[in-house]
């Protein structure tokens, strides 16, 4: 059994939220233990959403990020969820169209 990174209390193996302090203690995507006061998982980059618990599929993307790219490869490996703004996509387009 692990310890909650926020309060140090015992954290059941299946727990995402600590039963003692009610803070998110594990990543909702990769299930790795979060660093204390983390804003994102250091293993997969998933944002730690503050507020009431909600399933991963219902978590909103940041308001500025309106484009979403999902990639998944299987055999128990690889996943990519990438959200970006139109401005970021324009920059990528400009970079790929430059002459070398």
C-alpha positions in Angstrom: 0.0 0.0 0.0 1.3 3.4 -1.0 1.1 6.7 0.9 -0.9 9.8 -0.2 1.6 12.4 -1.6 -0.5 15.2 0.0 -1.1 14.0 3.5 1.0 10.9 3.9 -1.9 8.7 5.0 -2.3 5.1 3.6 -3.5 5.1 0.0 -5.3 1.9 -1.2 -4.0 0.4 -4.4 -7.2 1.1 -6.3 -7.6 4.7 -5.0 -7.3 7.8 -7.3 -8.4 10.1 -4.4 -7.1 9.9 -0.9 -9.7 8.6 1.5 -8.2 10.8 4.3 -7.7 14.2 2.7 -9.9 13.8 -0.5 -7.1 15.1 -2.8 -6.3 13.5 -6.1 -3.3 11.2 -5.3 -3.0 9.2 -8.5 -3.2 10.1 -12.2 -6.6 9.3 -13.7 -5.0 8.2 -16.9 -1.8 6.2 -16.1 -2.6 5.7 -12.4 0.9 6.7 -11.3 1.2 8.4 -7.9 1.3 12.2 -8.3 4.0 14.3 -6.9 3.0 16.5 -4.0 1.0 19.5 -5.1 1.4 18.5 -8.8 -0.5 20.3 -11.5 0.2 17.5 -13.9 1.3 13.9 -13.9 5.1 13.6 -14.3 4.7 10.2 -16.1 2.1 11.1 -18.8 1.5 14.8 -18.5 -2.2 14.6 -17.7 -3.4 17.7 -15.9 -4.6 17.4 -12.4 -8.1 18.8 -12.4 -9.2 20.7 -9.2 -12.7 20.4 -7.9 -15.1 17.5 -7.8 -14.1 14.2 -9.2 -15.2 13.5 -12.8 -14.5 10.8 -15.3 -11.5 11.5 -17.5 -13.8 11.8 -20.6 -15.7 14.6 -19.0 -12.7 16.7 -18.1 -12.7 19.9 -20.1 -9.7 20.9 -22.2 -8.2 24.3 -21.5 -10.4 27.0 -23.0 -7.7 28.2 -25.4 -7.0 24.7 -26.7 -9.6 24.0 -29.3 -7.8 21.4 -31.5 -7.3 17.9 -30.1 -5.1 15.1 -31.4 -5.5 11.6 -30.0 -3.1 8.8 -30.9 -3.2 5.3 -29.4 -1.1 2.3 -30.2 -1.8 -0.9 -28.4 -0.3 -4.1 -27.1 -0.4 -2.3 -23.7 1.6 0.7 -24.8 1.6 4.3 -26.1 -1.1 6.9 -25.9 -1.0 10.6 -26.8 -3.6 13.2 -26.1 -2.5 16.6 -27.4 -4.6 19.8 -27.3 -3.4 23.0 -29.0 -4.7 26.4 -30.2 -5.2 27.6 -33.7 -2.2 30.0 -33.2 0.1 27.0 -32.4 -1.1 25.2 -35.5 -0.4 28.3 -37.6 3.1 28.3 -36.3 3.6 24.7 -37.2 2.2 25.3 -40.7 4.5 28.3 -41.2 7.5 26.2 -40.1 6.7 23.3 -42.4 6.2 25.6 -45.4 9.6 27.3 -45.1 12.2 26.8 -47.7 15.4 25.1 -46.7 
